[in-house]
């Protein structure tokens, strides 16, 4: 798909920040964060990743999704959440000169054990089948009922926006860009030369541990563990999250030490 651009919204002026959402979301999930980043003097590009929103018909694996996101966003600071974090990690590793700053929210560098990856692929295939069988609404009820999303309530869950997605698009995303499809990137983290901010919610202990491990391996990494937050830390604590991103991307931030609040 050379030359193809993903659906995206653009607003504001200043240094560019590209926002890349998680599974079952769309670019609109960033609206609150985007508005605050614009107020903080940034141009913001929020992307619909393959299989989602107005990019629902786009089928792409993680490396291809990364190329499409970069083609859409251009040289910028990249902020990715969950699925979006895995896409942004691919962007930064493949085109480091185009990534001024990297923010990975509830991200992972992949599953290293081959058998565990195979199990995850099988689980994602089962989820894809359930979406196709039961439809998006019923799937979302089960998806958002997981403990990792317990801190999301009311508007923060963005259910209305998630329902804009199609069963075919979400199933395609799981099959082509699910965690089980990702080749482990742990041994490449030392190649990241740009400043990196790793963010995880205090209650999301699995991803706190992943972020802590990544912080050790990335040369210029800050770690921010946000209190009273779970997996969707940026939606649960938008003020804390936005302040951390703006400070991190300021002209003279401090890097290299873990920051735990």
C-alpha positions as CSV (number, residue, x, y, z in Angstrom):
1,X,0.0,0.0,0.0
2,X,2.7,2.5,-0.9
3,X,1.5,6.1,-0.8
4,X,-1.7,5.3,1.2
5,X,-2.6,7.6,4.1
6,X,-4.7,6.6,7.0
7,X,-7.6,8.7,8.1
8,X,-6.5,11.4,10.5
9,X,-7.4,14.7,12.1
10,X,-5.1,17.6,12.4
11,X,-5.3,20.7,14.6
12,X,-3.1,23.3,16.2
13,X,0.3,24.8,15.4
14,X,3.7,24.2,16.7
15,X,5.9,21.1,17.1
16,X,4.0,18.1,15.8
17,X,2.7,15.3,18.0
18,X,1.1,12.1,16.5
19,X,-1.4,10.3,18.6
20,X,-2.0,6.6,18.0
21,X,-4.9,4.9,19.7
22,X,-5.5,1.4,21.1
23,X,-7.5,-1.6,20.0
24,X,-11.3,-0.9,19.6
25,X,-10.7,2.9,19.7
26,X,-10.4,5.6,17.1
27,X,-8.6,8.9,16.7
28,X,-11.5,10.5,18.6
29,X,-10.5,8.8,21.8
30,X,-7.6,11.3,22.0
31,X,-9.9,14.4,21.8
32,X,-9.4,15.5,25.4
33,X,-5.7,15.0,25.3
34,X,-5.4,16.5,21.8
35,X,-7.2,19.7,22.9
36,X,-4.8,20.1,25.8
37,X,-1.7,19.5,23.7
38,X,-3.0,22.1,21.2
39,X,-3.4,24.6,24.1
40,X,0.2,23.7,25.1
41,X,1.4,24.9,21.7
42,X,1.5,21.7,19.7
43,X,0.2,20.6,16.3
44,X,-1.6,17.4,16.9
45,X,-2.3,14.6,14.3
46,X,-4.6,11.8,15.6
47,X,-4.6,8.7,13.4
48,X,-7.2,6.0,12.8
49,X,-5.0,2.9,12.7
50,X,-5.7,0.0,10.3
51,X,-9.0,-1.8,11.0
52,X,-10.4,1.1,13.0
53,X,-12.6,4.2,12.5
54,X,-12.4,5.6,9.0
55,X,-9.4,3.3,8.4
56,X,-11.5,0.2,9.0
57,X,-11.0,-1.2,5.5
58,X,-7.2,-1.0,5.7
59,X,-5.6,-4.4,6.4
60,X,-2.1,-4.3,7.8
61,X,0.4,-6.1,10.0
62,X,2.4,-4.2,12.5
63,X,5.3,-3.2,10.3
64,X,3.0,-2.1,7.5
65,X,0.8,-0.2,10.0
66,X,3.9,1.6,11.3
67,X,4.8,2.6,7.7
68,X,1.3,3.9,7.1
69,X,1.2,5.8,10.5
70,X,4.6,7.4,9.7
71,X,3.4,8.3,6.1
72,X,0.4,10.0,7.6
73,X,2.0,11.7,10.6
74,X,5.5,12.6,9.2
75,X,8.4,13.7,11.4
76,X,7.0,14.3,14.9
77,X,6.9,13.2,18.5
78,X,4.9,9.9,18.6
79,X,2.5,8.9,21.4
80,X,1.0,5.4,21.3
81,X,-1.3,3.6,23.6
82,X,-1.4,-0.3,23.9
83,X,-1.8,-1.4,20.2
84,X,-0.7,2.1,19.3
85,X,2.4,1.8,21.5
86,X,3.4,-1.3,19.6
87,X,2.9,0.5,16.3
88,X,4.9,3.5,17.5
89,X,7.7,1.3,18.7
90,X,8.0,-0.1,15.2
91,X,8.0,3.4,13.7
92,X,10.8,4.5,16.0
93,X,13.0,1.4,15.3
94,X,12.5,1.6,11.6
95,X,12.7,5.3,11.1
96,X,14.4,6.8,14.1
97,X,15.3,10.1,12.4
98,X,11.6,10.8,11.9
99,X,10.7,10.4,15.6
100,X,11.8,13.3,17.8
101,X,10.2,11.9,21.0
102,X,8.5,8.6,21.8
103,X,5.8,8.0,24.4
104,X,4.7,4.5,25.0
105,X,1.6,4.1,27.1
106,X,0.8,0.6,28.4
107,X,3.1,-0.8,25.7
108,X,5.0,-4.0,25.2
109,X,8.1,-5.1,23.2
110,X,6.4,-8.4,22.4
111,X,6.1,-11.9,23.8
112,X,9.5,-13.7,23.7
113,X,8.5,-17.3,24.3
114,X,7.4,-19.0,21.1
115,X,4.8,-21.2,22.7
116,X,3.3,-18.2,24.5
117,X,3.1,-16.2,21.2
118,X,1.3,-19.1,19.6
119,X,-1.2,-19.2,22.5
120,X,-1.8,-15.5,22.1
121,X,-2.4,-15.8,18.4
122,X,-4.9,-18.5,19.1
123,X,-6.6,-16.4,21.7
124,X,-6.7,-13.4,19.3
125,X,-8.2,-15.6,16.6
126,X,-10.9,-16.7,19.0
127,X,-11.6,-13.1,19.8
128,X,-11.8,-12.2,16.1
129,X,-14.2,-15.0,15.6
130,X,-16.4,-13.8,18.5
131,X,-16.6,-10.3,17.0
132,X,-17.6,-11.7,13.7
133,X,-20.2,-14.0,15.3
134,X,-21.7,-11.7,17.9
135,X,-21.1,-8.2,16.5
136,X,-19.2,-5.1,17.9
137,X,-21.7,-4.1,20.6
138,X,-21.7,-7.5,22.4
139,X,-17.9,-7.8,22.0
140,X,-17.4,-4.4,23.5
141,X,-19.5,-5.3,26.6
142,X,-17.1,-8.2,27.3
143,X,-14.0,-6.3,26.3
144,X,-14.5,-3.3,28.6
145,X,-15.7,-5.6,31.5
146,X,-12.1,-6.8,31.9
147,X,-10.4,-5.8,35.2
148,X,-7.7,-3.8,33.3
149,X,-10.4,-1.3,32.3
150,X,-12.1,-1.1,35.7
151,X,-11.1,2.5,36.1
152,X,-12.9,3.6,32.9
153,X,-16.4,4.9,33.5
154,X,-18.9,7.1,31.7
155,X,-17.5,9.2,28.9
156,X,-13.9,8.0,29.6
157,X,-14.8,4.6,28.1
158,X,-15.8,6.2,24.8
159,X,-18.3,3.4,24.1
160,X,-20.2,5.4,21.5
161,X,-17.0,6.0,19.5
162,X,-15.9,2.4,19.8
163,X,-19.2,1.3,18.3
164,X,-18.2,3.1,15.1
165,X,-15.8,0.3,14.4
166,X,-16.8,-2.6,12.2
167,X,-16.6,-6.3,13.1
168,X,-14.5,-7.0,10.0
169,X,-12.0,-4.2,10.8
170,X,-11.5,-5.3,14.5
171,X,-11.2,-8.9,13.5
172,X,-8.6,-8.0,10.9
173,X,-6.7,-5.9,13.4
174,X,-6.5,-8.9,15.8
175,X,-5.4,-11.3,13.2
176,X,-2.8,-9.1,11.6
177,X,-1.5,-6.9,14.4
178,X,-2.4,-8.6,17.6
179,X,0.3,-9.2,20.3
180,X,0.8,-12.8,19.1
181,X,1.8,-11.6,15.7
182,X,4.5,-9.3,17.0
183,X,8.1,-10.4,16.6
184,X,9.9,-9.7,20.0
185,X,11.7,-6.4,19.9
186,X,13.5,-6.5,23.3
187,X,16.9,-7.0,21.8
188,X,16.4,-3.9,19.6
189,X,15.4,-1.5,22.4
190,X,19.0,-0.4,22.9
191,X,18.9,1.1,19.4
192,X,16.4,3.7,20.4
193,X,18.4,7.0,20.4
194,X,15.5,9.4,20.9
195,X,14.1,10.4,24.3
196,X,11.5,7.8,25.4
197,X,8.8,8.2,28.0
198,X,7.2,5.0,29.3
199,X,3.9,5.4,31.0
200,X,1.9,2.8,32.9
201,X,-1.0,2.9,35.5
202,X,-0.1,1.8,39.0
203,X,-3.0,-0.7,39.1
204,X,-1.9,-2.3,35.8
205,X,0.9,-4.4,37.4
206,X,1.6,-6.4,34.3
207,X,2.4,-3.3,32.2
208,X,4.2,-1.6,35.0
209,X,6.6,-4.5,35.0
210,X,7.0,-4.4,31.2
211,X,7.6,-0.6,31.4
212,X,10.2,-1.1,34.1
213,X,12.0,-3.7,32.0
214,X,11.9,-1.6,28.9
215,X,13.3,1.4,30.9
216,X,16.4,-0.5,31.8
217,X,17.1,-1.4,28.1
218,X,16.4,1.9,26.4
219,X,19.4,4.3,26.7
220,X,17.4,7.6,27.2
221,X,14.2,6.5,29.0
222,X,12.0,8.0,31.6
223,X,9.4,5.9,33.4
224,X,6.2,7.4,34.8
225,X,3.9,5.2,36.9
226,X,0.6,7.1,37.4
227,X,-1.2,6.5,40.7
228,X,-4.9,5.5,40.8
229,X,-4.8,4.4,37.1
230,X,-5.1,1.1,35.2
231,X,-4.3,0.1,31.6
232,X,-6.0,3.2,30.0
233,X,-4.0,5.5,32.1
234,X,-4.3,8.5,29.7
235,X,-8.1,8.3,29.8
236,X,-8.3,7.8,33.6
237,X,-5.8,10.5,34.5
238,X,-5.8,12.9,31.5
239,X,-4.4,15.9,33.5
240,X,-1.5,14.0,34.9
241,X,-0.8,12.3,31.6
242,X,-0.9,15.5,29.4
243,X,1.3,17.4,31.9
244,X,3.8,14.6,31.7
245,X,3.9,14.5,27.9
246,X,4.2,18.3,27.6
247,X,7.0,18.4,30.1
248,X,8.8,15.5,28.4
249,X,8.5,17.2,25.0
250,X,9.6,20.6,26.3
251,X,12.8,22.1,24.8
252,X,14.8,21.4,28.0
253,X,13.4,18.3,29.8
254,X,15.4,16.1,32.1
255,X,15.9,12.6,30.8
256,X,17.6,9.4,31.8
257,X,16.1,8.8,35.2
258,X,13.0,7.0,36.2
259,X,10.2,9.2,37.4
260,X,7.6,7.5,39.6
261,X,4.8,9.6,41.1
